[in-house]
Amino acid sequence: MHMRRTLNKFGPTESLTSRSIHLARKDALRKFYECGFSYSRKLTAHKSCVNYLAFSRHDGRWLASAGDDCRVLLWDFSQEDVVCPGHAFAGPMGNVLALDFSATNQYLYSGGADDVILKYDVSTLREVGSTSIGERGWSSSVERYGDHDTRNDVKEHRIASERLHAIHTKTRYLSALGTFYSNSPVSESKSASHSEDGKLVLHDSRAGGRMSAAQGTLQHTAAFTGVQHHPVMEHVFATCDVHGHVCLRDTRMTFGPLSRRSNDGIVRVYNTKLSRKSAGYLSNPESSSLTFDRDGSKLAVTFLHYFPTIYDMSDPHPLAICTGRNTPDGTPISPPQRSYTNSCTMKSGAFGGPGMDEDNMYGAGSDDFRAYVWRIPPLMTLQGLRQEITPHDWYAREWPDTVAFAEGKWESRYVPYEISMPLARLNGHKSIVNSVAIHPSLLHIATSGVERQIILHSPTPSSPAVQNLLPTPPAVRMLQPQDLAAQRMFLRALFGPHPTLHEDVEDDEGENETISLFDHILRAEGEADVFTIRRWGEDSAEDSEDEDETIIDDFDTSLSDSSL
């Protein structure tokens, strides 16, 4: 029996039947998600920490992964059972810290500690089978960009400390040093890169020789930690930096001749400073990464020593924070149980909504050896749940256990809604989880971090891309107190050969040394209070610098990008 599909050449029509099917689909997916992502598989091919994951746009055929082994791997989700990479790219000379696909998935870009951006042509790859990478060979980059020049003293520090790529230095984490990349989801030719040198560089293949290097560069006073193009509006992008500033910018005001530039391209500054009644000053947590959802209405910012924070792109004040105060079934977390924290590595989160018409989920890695997935309520709902407190009420009343956002000490406080019950906690890791990628159409979430394995999670044991997944062990490794054996392993990892790249080191031994290294960092810095280590106030060195910043908010989201 054949089912006839009737298509309306003028586009889809609204009907009771289509709405019913849509609601039934959403209800079925909701039931899948509520069961959690309790099945998983370890994808093993890397030799060291896996720092970044990215699915290709739209269909999600490719999962790109990269890390400290200086390799970029592609996993083909068009296969019936993904067990090994479909292709490998060579070229990076240092830790790879960022990956991004171009608008049409023709190219894959990588950036990292070698301050070089590599461009790979994905469209030329042959159909892959089930053999290993070694039998297929490797591909090299088709283009290199070297617009960033990290200071010599920083490069020397990186070389001397390459095994500590995530240890906290006096001002920031070494894992953040390097060059990062973001492609425009709208334009195949446009992309931007940023680095520890404070440069934001626009790459536009259409420009040719018409735009000089200087015209395509914005020199910032602080190191950028993230840049993301808006998924719909071609000229709009967001940035974050080590001082905690999160800004929305317009490329037409950011780049080009000086006569056309305005306010470094900033069209909106987001409220990122924290206020607590018991502290006589504010705190400005470092914003380590940021990302838009698929339609650009939501912006999520990852803060060090604080929680993932959700913004409406058109509203400077945050709407929600994502915490792990409760388990997915609503049970409160109590000591000595650990929950979501982000203190010891640079992490990147991701929006997603497989099978849905919107991204209503957000995922992020955590220092408690898990990844977390939260369901994000509609923006209108969050706006109604956010609390605004006048300066008078803030200082006249007691606000126990309340952390608010404020643009200044004497400004109104905004208390975002706390999403305290995650949709799911993703287990299976033995150490810190840094990267989360949500498949755009299949019910899969990929996670990675300190370990060499990628873990592919699913609410079901099989899907069109994988078969026979196993239940994920519910137990999570406990962070043990420091003892003599742990101290010896830490020193071996610190002063010996790279624990996972050296050929003379057994795989399990090298993995254990890496885990021990990060356990030591967690014991030393995992419980840091953001108000203690990131102080912003009248006697803070950054206070006068930030007070001079012009706060503008003239971005009209009712306009289309073409009319801006």
N, C-alpha and C positions, 0 to 999 in steps of 0.2 A: 504494500500500500504506500503510495507516494503522497506526501503532503504538499499541497500547492501553496506557495508563498506569494501573496498579493502585495505589490509595491505601489505606492502612490508617487508618481513622478514629480509631484509638486512638494514632496516631503511628507513626514509623518503627520498623521491626524490624531487629534485628541478624541478619545471616545471612552465610554464607560469601561469597555473591555480592556483597552490598553492601560487605563489607570489601574484596573483590577490586577492585571498581570504585573504591572510595575510594583504595586503594593505587596502582592504575593511574593515577588522576587525579593523585595527588601525584607520581608518578614522571614523568609527562608534563610537569607544571609545573616540576619540578626541572630537567628537560632544557632547557626554555625559558629558565629563569633562568640556568643555567650558560653559555648562549650570550651572556649579557649583554644590556643594553638598548641595542642597537647601531643602532637606527633612531630618528629624531626628526623633529620639526617645530617651527618657531618660531611661536608664537602672538603676533601683533603687534597691539596696540591701545592700550597704555599709552604715555604720553609721557615717563615718567621711571622711576626705580628701582621695581621691584616688590618690596615688602617682605614680603608674606605671601600664602600660598596655602592654600586649604582646600576639600576635597571635601565635599559634603553627605553626611550619614550614611546608612548602609545601602546604598542603591542607587548612590550617587555620581553622580546625574544632573547635578548642578551643580558646577562648579569656580568658586569665588569667588577673585578676585584684587584686590589693592589696593596702593597705594604712595604715592609722593611727588606724583603728579598729582592727589591728592584725589578720586579716582574709585574706585568699587567696581564691578567688572565680573563678570558671570556668563557662563560658557561652558557651553553645553548639550550634555552627552554622550549625550543621547537622539537626537541627529542622526546621520546616516550618515557625515558627514565634518565634524568640527569645524575650522573655519578662522577664525571670527570670533566675538566675544561675542554672546550671545543677549539680554543686557539690561545696562543700566547704572543705577547708583544715584548720586544726587547728595546733597550735604549736608555732607561733611567740610570743615572749614576749615583743616586741617593735614595733615601726612603721616599716612597710615593705617598703623598698625603691627600690628594684630591683627584677625582675623576668626573668627567661629564661628557654626555653625548651631545652632538649637534642637533639642530632642530629636526632634521629628517633622519637622524641616526646614521648618516653617511660616515661621520667622523667620530672618533673617540679621542678625548684630550686627557693628558695626565700632567700633574704638577707636583713638585715636592722639594726635597731638601737640596737638590742640585741647582735650584733657581732657574731651571729650564722647563719650558712647556713643550710637550711632544704631541704631535697630531698624527693619529693613525687612521687609515682608510679602512673602515669596516665593510664597506660595500664590495670590496674585492675578494672577500673571504670565500673560499669554496665551501660547498656543503660538507659537513663533517660527519664522520662516522663514530664508532665507539672505541677507536684506538687511542693510545696515549699521545700526549703532546710531542714527545720525542720522536714519534714516527711520522709526525706531520711537519715538523720544523717550526720555525719562528718567523715572525714578521717584524720589520723595523719601522720606525716612524717615517712619515712622508714629509714632515715639516717640523722645524724646531723654532721656538721663540725664546730669545734670551734678553728680554727687556728689563729684567730685574737684576740688581747688583747688590746683594747683601753686603754689609760692611765687613771689612777684612777681619776685625776683631770678633765679630759674630761667627764668621766662617771658621776661624781658628778654634773658637770655643766649641762649635759643632763638631769639628773633626776630633778634638780632644775628648768629647763626651758622647760620641755616637751611640754608645751602648745605653746612655741614659736619655733616650730621645723623648721620654715623657716625664722626666723628673723636674720638679718645680725649681727654677732658678730664682734669683731675687725678684725678678719682675714678671716672668711668664714661663711657659712651658716650652722646652726645646722642641717638642713635637709640633709646635705651631710655627717654627721657623721654616721658611721655604716659600715656594710659589704655589698659589692656588688658582683655580680656574672656574669660570662659570660661562656657559653658553646661553645665548638668547634662544628660548623655545619658539620664538616667532621668526627670527631671521637666521638662515643658514650661515650667513657671512659675518654675523656680529658675535663677539664674545669679549669677556673682560678677565683680567688677571690681577691679583694683588699679592703682596708679599710683606715680609718683615721690614723691608726698606721703606715702607710707608707709601709706596707707589701704587696707584690704580691705573692700569693700562688698558685702553680700548683697542681691540683688534678688529679691523673691518676690512675684509678682503676686497670690498667694492671700492674702498678709498684709493687704493693704488698709491701713487706718490703724491696725492693731493694733500694729505694730512701728514705733517711732520711728526717725528717722535715726540717732540715737546707738546704739540697740539693734542696728541692722543694720550697724554699722561697727566694725571692729577697727583701732585705731591702732598701727602697728608702729614700732619705733625705727629701722628701716632701710627703704630703698626696696624694695618687692617687684619682682621681675623676671618672675615667672611664677606662675600659678595654674591648676590643672587639677582638674576634678571626676572622681571615680572613675566609671568607665563602668557599674558595676553597683550599688554601694552609694550610695544617695541622699545620705546625710549626710556622706560622706567626701570630702575633697579634699586636694590637695597644694599646697604653696607653696615658692618659692625666693626668695632676696633677694640684694642686692649683697654681703653679707658671706659668702656661700657657704652659708648655712643652708638646708637642705632638710627640710621637716617634713610629716608627715601630720596632718591636723586633722579634727575633727568639728564640723559646723555647730552642733550643739546645745550644745557647750561653748564655741564661739567667739562666738556672737551671742546676742542677747536681753538680759534684765535682768542686772545685775551679779551678782545672787544666784545665777544659774544658770551663770555663766561659770566656767571652770576652766582655768588654765595657758594662756590664749590659744587654747584648743581643741586644743592639741598632744597627740597620742596616740603619736607616734613621731618621733624625730629621727634622720636618716640621717647616717652617717659620711662627711664630705666633705673632711676635711683630709688633705693629702699629707705624706709623710715620705720623706726621702732621707738616707742615712747620711752623706753628705759635708756635709750642712747640719745645724747645731746647733739648728734650729728647724723648725717645721712651716709649711706654706703652705695658705692657704684661698682657692682660686680662686673667682672670682665665678661663681655658678650663674645663667646667663642665660635658661634656659628649661627646661621639663620636660614630659613627656607619658607617659600610660599606654598600654599596648596594649589590645586590644579587650575582654579580660576582666578587666583591672585587676591581673593577676598580676605584670606587669613594669612598672617605672618607669625611664625614661631621662632623664638629666640632661645638659644641654649646659653645659660649663664653658668660660669664657674661658681661653685659654692652656693648655688641657689637652684631653683626649679625651672624647668621649661615653661616659658611664658607665652601666652597666645594673645595676639593683637588683631583687631580689625584694621586692615590696611588704611582705612580712612579715619581712624581714631588714634590719637597719640597715646592714649592711656590704656594699659593692659586690661583685658577682659577676664582672663583665667590663668591660673597656674596649675601645673600637673604634678601631683605628688603621689607618694606611695604610702600614705598614712594608713590606708586599709588594704586588705587583700581583695581580690576580685569578688569574693562573696560577701564583702562588707565587714569582715572581722578586723578590728583594730590591731595594728602592729605594736607589740610591746617588747621592750628589751628582754633578752639580748638579741632578739631578731633584728636583722638589718633590713633597710628599705632603700628607696631611691636616694642616691647622693651622686654628686658630680664634683669631685675635688681634685682628682689626680691625673686625668688625661684630657685631651681635647676631643670632644664628642660631636657628632652630627646627627640630628634627628631627621625624620621624614614624615610627611603627610601621606595618606593613602585612603583608598576606599574601593578595594577590588570588587568588581561587579556592581558598583553603585554609580550614581550619576553625580556624586560629590565626594570630596575627601573629608569624611567625618571621623577619621582616625589619625592619631599622631603617635609615632613610636620613637623611643630614645633608649640609649644604653645607659648603664648605671655602674657605679663602683661596687655594688653588692653582688656582682657576677650574674646579673640578669639584664634582660631588656624589658621595657615596659611599653604597653600599648594602651592609650586612653581613647575613649569615645568623646569627641568634641561636640557639645550641644550647638544648636544654631546660634549665629551671632546675635540675633535679636534677643534670644533667651539669655545669653550671657550679659548683654547690656543691662537687662533688667535685674540681674543678680549681682552686678558689681555695686559696691558701696562707695559713695563719695562723702568725705568728711571735711567740713570747713576747718580752716586753721584754728578758729576759736574753739570749736568742739574738740579738736585734737588735743589742744593744750589744757582745756578746762576739765576734761573727763579722763578716766582711766581706760586704757585699752590693752588689757592683759593679753599676751600671746598674739598680738596683732602686728603683722608686718604689712605696711602699705607702700605704695609708690608715690613719690612726690618730686616735683621739678625743682623745689627749693625748700628750705627750712620753714618758710612762712607761706608756703603755697598749700592748696587743698591736697588732701590725701585721697588716694584711690585704692580700695581694697578689692582686688580681683576675686572672682569666684574660684574656690579651690575644688578642682576635680580630684578628690582624695581616693577614689576607688577606681583603679585601672581596670580596663576591659580584660586585660590578660597580662600575666608575667611570664616571660619566655625564659625557660631554664635550659640547662645543658652545658653552660660554660663553666670553666674552673677559675676564671679571672675576669678582669674588667672588660665590659662590652663598650666599644667605642662607636660603632657604625651600625645603622639600621636602614634597610631598604625594603620597601613594600611593593610587591608586584602590582602593576597597574590593572591587571584583569584576573589573574589567578589568585587563589586564596593562599598566598605564600608570603612569608616575611623572612628575610635573610639578615643574620646578625654576625658580627665579627668584632675582634678586639685584640687583646694581648696574646691570645693563642693563635696558632697557625691555621686552625680549622675555621671554616665558615659553617654556621649551622642554619639549615633551611627548615623553617617551621611551617606547620600546616594544621588546620582543624580536622583534617581527615587523613587516613593512611595512604590514600592514592589521589592522583589528579592527572590531568592530561600530560603533565611534564615529569611526574615522579610516580614510582610504584613502591608499595610495601614499606612505607615509613614505619618506624618503630615508636612506641610511646616514649616520650621524653621523661627521664628520671625526675621525680618531683623534688628530690633532695638537692640542696645547694651547698657547695663546700663552705665550711665555716672558716672565717679568718682567725687563725690560731695566734695566741700570744707569742712574742719573740722568745726563742730558746737558742741554745748554742748551735744546734744543727741548722736552724734557719739562718742564723747569723753567718755561719760558714758558707752556706749556699749563696747568700746575698753577696758576700765578698768575692766569691768565685765568679758570680755573674758580673760584678762590678769591675773587677780587674783582670779577668781572664779573657779568652777570645769571645767574640760575639756568641752568645749562648745558643743561637739557633742557626747561624749561618756558617759556622766553622765546620769543615769537613771531618775533623777529628772528634767532634762531639756527637755522642749518640742522640738520636731524636728525642727520646723520652727525657734524657738527662738535660738536654738543652732547653726543652719545654719547661721542665721543673725549675730550672735556674731562672728563666724569664719570669715565671709565676712568682717565685720567691722574691725577685727584685721588686715587683709591683706590690707584693704583700708588705714589704718593708716600707714602701712609700705610703701605702694605705694606713699602716699603723702610725706613721709619723704625721700625716697630714689629712687623713680622711675625715676627721671630725672638726675641721677648722670652721670658725664662725665668720661669716662674711662681714659682719659689722666690726670685727677685730682686725681682719687682714685687708679690708678694702674700705678704709675710712674716707668720707668726703664731708667736709664741714668747714666752719670758719677758720680753723687752724690747719686745714689740709692743704697740701701743696697744690693739688689739682683744683681747689675751689675757685681761686681767682681766674684760673684758665677757663673753667667751664662757665663762670658767670659772664664772661665776655662773649660767649657764644650767642649768636643771634637765633632766637627761636622763631621760626616761621612755620606756617601751616596753611599753604595756599594751594594744596593739591586738590583739585575738584574731581572726585571720582565719577561724577555724573557725565563728564566729558569722555568721549572716546579718545583713544591714543592719537588717532590721526588729526584730531582737532586741537591737540595740545600745542 
